Amino acid sequence: MFPDFRVRQRDYLLEISKALTQELDLDVLLNLILKYAIEMLSGHAGLIALRSEGKGWQIRVSEGISPDFLSHMEPFLKQIPDDQDPEKFEVPEVNRILNEITFSATLGLLSGVGLPLVTQKTVVGLIFIFRSYAGLFTSNDRALLNSFANQAAIAVQNAQLYAIVNRSKQRLDAIFDSAADGILLLNSKQVIERCNPAFSRLVSKSPENVHGKPHDQIVRLDKTTEDITLEKAIAGGWPLTPHAQLYVEGDLIRDGLPSLPIGITYAPMLSDSNKLTNIIATFRDITNFRKADEAKTTFISIVSHELKTPVALIKGYVCTLNRKDVEWDSEFVDESLKIIEEEADHLNELIENLLDATRLQSGSFAIQKTDISIPNMAHRLVGRFQTQTDKHTFKINFPEDFPSILADDTRIEQVLTNLISNAIKYSEKGEITISGEARRDKIIICVSDEGPGVAPQDLPFVFDRFYRSSDAARKTKGAGLGLYLTKQIIEAHRGKIWIDTERDKGARFCFSLPRND
């Protein structure tokens, strides 16, 4: 029988060794090791407990033990402190507790033995076998159990290493797949090995239609800021160092879609021998950056023009009035001073609008609410504007019981001033109407004129900062800030502003303000 026993022992250990190379599920391996250990030692039951930092000792797998018995053991194992040498203190203590519980629970019918699972001088757990017949475990039994303990220790180590690698891979996959920027992983021959969902959305192609394709087949650029591509850079010797990133900017050509302004950063991955193994390409939609640059250019152009005109007029009239060789009559002097004052007011208004736009961007645009009457405000403003035009008539239409509201008096006056001023500027003549309507939860104010109205192509943009239609830019002064600021003021009051598009003639701008705010 002894040779058969040795053969069985060898076969079991070979089977476990084979499983260690094929199976990375820790519980499957531990169950297999425990099953063979119980059989080889003629045991009745067994368990493997693992030790983890911060969580103490936990029973990971068991065989032939009732759940009630296991639940009775767990609290005792968790009470063992893990701040001492495991092999000298914890393992003997676990053995003592298991033997003590086993003896008392079975009235001495079961005995047990345990050996530590040691990897690189680190105790990671314990294998414990119960036997249901009299007699102590022999040195041969312990040697055999030690063989299984060694196998279990290797299984734990492999599974832990696999878990660490797997967690790292899962984290990298999560970062890769959830990144807002498009990402490509290329091999050394610039063939796409992987792309993330953001890149699929950028090019409107499924990952299956991207994987395995050459980089230059998927990434086609037009209007590049520099005459450089990844392929040209590599042909020229890129990368010379592991941190030699390459940045390319241009319009990404997409099948069936408009081209997209894009910025691409290529980062190399090099082997220990400094050979290029992979390239990570990151794609960022720079449409908003382009728009910001365009807005900055537009801003500089508009503001320069708007500042230049009044400054030139002021300087011209001042120089004229300062001439010593001419004696001006009082009427000319008065007219010149009036123009200087008007242009100075225009400059001041432009500067205030620019400051308001800056406050809006910085979040320091303050609203100071008081009780205001918009009909009274409308009458006051009409009286002021009526002196500035003889081609327009004004009509004020408010119900007698129109309610007062809580709002910023200065800002709402700025809104009405902008709307009435625009009505005068963009209609050569006719009636301008300021009307109001009261509803249960809000009031609605409208300013209408009898001019040409707003062109359909301009409707989506009239409230944008610095936007001016081509027709308006030719005929009237302005920086494109008035309606932008008007919209921001109304929205700061939790109201809404819109253009009534159902009118047959002229423009009609309306805004609402809450009554009970």
RACOR-V63017 format. One record per run of one state. SS is the DSSP state (2 for helix, 1 for strand, 0 for the rest). FROM is the first residue (numbers start at 1). LEN is the number of residues. If there is no record, write none. Layout:
ss & from & len
SS & FROM & LEN
SS & FROM & LEN
This chain:
ss & from & len
0 & 1 & 1
2 & 2 & 21
0 & 23 & 3
2 & 26 & 15
0 & 41 & 4
1 & 45 & 8
0 & 53 & 3
1 & 56 & 8
0 & 64 & 3
2 & 67 & 12
0 & 79 & 7
2 & 86 & 21
0 & 107 & 4
1 & 111 & 9
0 & 120 & 2
1 & 122 & 10
0 & 132 & 7
2 & 139 & 40
0 & 179 & 3
1 & 182 & 6
0 & 188 & 3
1 & 191 & 5
0 & 196 & 1
2 & 197 & 7
0 & 204 & 3
2 & 207 & 3
0 & 210 & 4
1 & 214 & 1
2 & 215 & 4
0 & 219 & 2
1 & 221 & 2
0 & 223 & 7
2 & 230 & 6
0 & 236 & 10
1 & 246 & 9
0 & 255 & 2
1 & 257 & 14
0 & 271 & 5
1 & 276 & 10
0 & 286 & 1
2 & 287 & 35
0 & 322 & 8
2 & 330 & 33
0 & 363 & 7
1 & 370 & 3
0 & 373 & 1
2 & 374 & 13
0 & 387 & 5
1 & 392 & 6
0 & 398 & 7
1 & 405 & 3
0 & 408 & 1
2 & 409 & 18
0 & 427 & 3
1 & 430 & 9
0 & 439 & 3
1 & 442 & 7
0 & 449 & 7
2 & 456 & 3
0 & 459 & 11
2 & 470 & 6
0 & 476 & 6
2 & 482 & 11
0 & 493 & 3
1 & 496 & 4
0 & 500 & 8
1 & 508 & 7
0 & 515 & 3
